[in-house]
Amino acid sequence: MTLQGEGTIARIDPLQIHEVDDEIRHLCEEAERQSGTSASTRTYARNPQVLKALIAFRDALAREGTIDPVIRELVRIKIAGLNACRY
């Protein structure tokens, strides 16, 4: 784990795919398929219980949310652009 010095934001390095628990490796592979990267998922994989809870929460929002799916996707694209993230 890397933590950078004073005046910078702490950074926790994602696990490498071979370091990810077998039980959640498929979640990393699905994230990679959907967004082109699994870095966030592999970072949360440092605590598998947190990752599982986060995924359950996101799944519930996707199923039960009231925002039109097209609008939701446009928001995701905009957020990715604002954060200079691959999408």
TIBA-490140 format. One record per residue: residue number from 0; x, y, z of N, C-alpha, C in turn; residue in three letters. Coordinates in steps of 0.2 Angstrom, whole numbers. Layout:
% TIBA-490140
nr;n.c1;n.c2;n.c3;ca.c1;ca.c2;ca.c3;c.c1;c.c2;c.c3;rest
NUM;X;Y;Z;X;Y;Z;X;Y;Z;ala
...
This chain:
% TIBA-490140
nr;n.c1;n.c2;n.c3;ca.c1;ca.c2;ca.c3;c.c1;c.c2;c.c3;rest
0;4;-6;0;0;0;0;5;6;0;met
1;3;11;-4;7;17;-5;3;23;-2;thr
2;6;27;3;3;33;5;8;38;3;leu
3;5;43;0;10;49;-2;10;54;3;gln
4;15;58;3;17;63;8;13;69;9;gly
5;15;73;13;11;79;15;9;83;10;glu
6;3;86;10;0;90;5;-3;86;-1;gly
7;-3;80;-1;-6;76;-7;-11;71;-4;thr
8;-15;69;-8;-21;64;-6;-18;57;-5;ile
9;-19;54;0;-17;47;1;-20;43;-4;ala
10;-16;38;-6;-18;34;-12;-17;27;-9;arg
11;-22;23;-10;-21;15;-8;-21;12;-15;ile
12;-15;8;-16;-15;5;-23;-19;-1;-23;asp
13;-22;-2;-29;-27;-8;-30;-22;-14;-30;pro
14;-26;-20;-28;-22;-26;-28;-21;-28;-36;leu
15;-16;-32;-37;-16;-35;-44;-21;-40;-44;gln
16;-23;-42;-50;-28;-47;-51;-27;-54;-48;ile
17;-20;-56;-48;-18;-62;-45;-19;-62;-38;his
18;-19;-56;-35;-19;-55;-27;-27;-55;-25;glu
19;-31;-54;-30;-38;-54;-28;-41;-61;-26;val
20;-45;-61;-20;-48;-67;-18;-52;-70;-24;asp
21;-52;-77;-24;-55;-80;-29;-63;-79;-29;asp
22;-66;-78;-23;-73;-77;-23;-75;-71;-26;glu
23;-71;-66;-26;-73;-59;-29;-70;-57;-36;ile
24;-65;-62;-38;-62;-61;-44;-67;-59;-50;arg
25;-72;-63;-50;-77;-62;-56;-80;-55;-55;his
26;-80;-52;-50;-83;-45;-49;-78;-40;-52;leu
27;-71;-41;-51;-66;-37;-55;-67;-38;-62;cys
28;-67;-44;-64;-68;-45;-72;-74;-42;-75;glu
29;-80;-42;-71;-86;-39;-73;-85;-31;-74;glu
30;-81;-28;-69;-80;-21;-69;-75;-19;-75;ala
31;-71;-24;-76;-66;-22;-82;-70;-23;-88;glu
32;-75;-27;-89;-79;-28;-95;-83;-22;-96;arg
33;-86;-20;-90;-91;-14;-91;-88;-7;-92;gln
34;-82;-6;-88;-79;1;-89;-72;1;-91;ser
35;-69;-4;-93;-62;-4;-95;-57;-4;-90;gly
36;-59;-4;-84;-54;-4;-78;-57;-8;-72;thr
37;-53;-11;-68;-56;-14;-62;-52;-11;-56;ser
38;-48;-5;-57;-44;-3;-52;-48;-1;-45;ala
39;-54;2;-46;-58;4;-40;-60;-3;-37;ser
40;-62;-8;-41;-65;-14;-38;-59;-18;-34;thr
41;-53;-17;-38;-47;-21;-35;-45;-17;-28;arg
42;-46;-11;-28;-44;-7;-22;-49;-9;-16;thr
43;-55;-9;-18;-60;-11;-13;-59;-19;-11;tyr
44;-56;-22;-15;-55;-30;-14;-50;-31;-8;ala
45;-47;-25;-6;-43;-26;0;-47;-28;6;arg
46;-54;-26;6;-58;-28;11;-64;-31;8;asn
47;-64;-37;7;-70;-41;3;-77;-39;5;pro
48;-78;-39;12;-84;-37;15;-87;-30;13;gln
49;-82;-26;12;-84;-19;10;-86;-19;3;val
50;-82;-22;-1;-83;-23;-8;-90;-26;-10;leu
51;-92;-32;-6;-98;-35;-7;-104;-31;-5;lys
52;-103;-27;0;-109;-22;3;-110;-17;-3;ala
53;-104;-14;-5;-104;-9;-10;-108;-11;-16;leu
54;-106;-17;-19;-109;-20;-25;-117;-21;-24;ile
55;-119;-24;-18;-126;-25;-16;-129;-18;-16;ala
56;-126;-13;-13;-129;-6;-13;-130;-4;-20;phe
57;-125;-4;-24;-126;-2;-31;-131;-6;-35;arg
58;-131;-12;-34;-136;-16;-37;-143;-14;-35;asp
59;-144;-13;-29;-151;-11;-26;-153;-4;-30;ala
60;-148;1;-30;-149;7;-33;-151;6;-41;leu
61;-148;2;-44;-150;1;-51;-157;-2;-52;ala
62;-158;-7;-47;-165;-10;-48;-171;-6;-46;arg
63;-170;-2;-40;-175;2;-37;-175;9;-38;glu
64;-170;12;-42;-169;19;-43;-175;22;-48;gly
65;-176;28;-47;-181;31;-51;-179;35;-57;thr
66;-172;36;-57;-169;40;-63;-170;35;-69;ile
67;-172;38;-74;-172;35;-81;-165;32;-83;asp
68;-164;26;-85;-158;23;-86;-154;27;-91;pro
69;-157;30;-96;-153;34;-101;-150;40;-97;val
70;-154;44;-93;-151;49;-90;-146;47;-85;ile
71;-147;41;-81;-142;39;-77;-135;38;-81;arg
72;-135;35;-87;-129;33;-90;-126;40;-93;glu
73;-130;45;-95;-127;51;-97;-123;54;-91;leu
74;-126;54;-85;-123;57;-79;-116;53;-78;val
75;-116;46;-78;-110;43;-77;-105;45;-82;arg
76;-107;46;-89;-102;48;-94;-99;55;-92;ile
77;-104;59;-90;-101;66;-88;-97;66;-82;lys
78;-98;62;-77;-94;62;-71;-87;59;-73;ile
79;-87;54;-77;-81;51;-79;-77;56;-83;ala
80;-80;60;-87;-76;66;-91;-74;71;-86;gly
81;-78;73;-81;-75;78;-77;-69;76;-72;leu
82;-69;69;-71;-64;66;-67;-58;63;-71;asn
83;-58;65;-78;-53;62;-83;-52;55;-82;ala
84;-58;51;-81;-58;44;-80;-59;41;-87;cys
85;-56;35;-88;-58;31;-94;-66;29;-93;arg
86;-69;28;-98;-76;26;-98;-77;21;-103;tyr
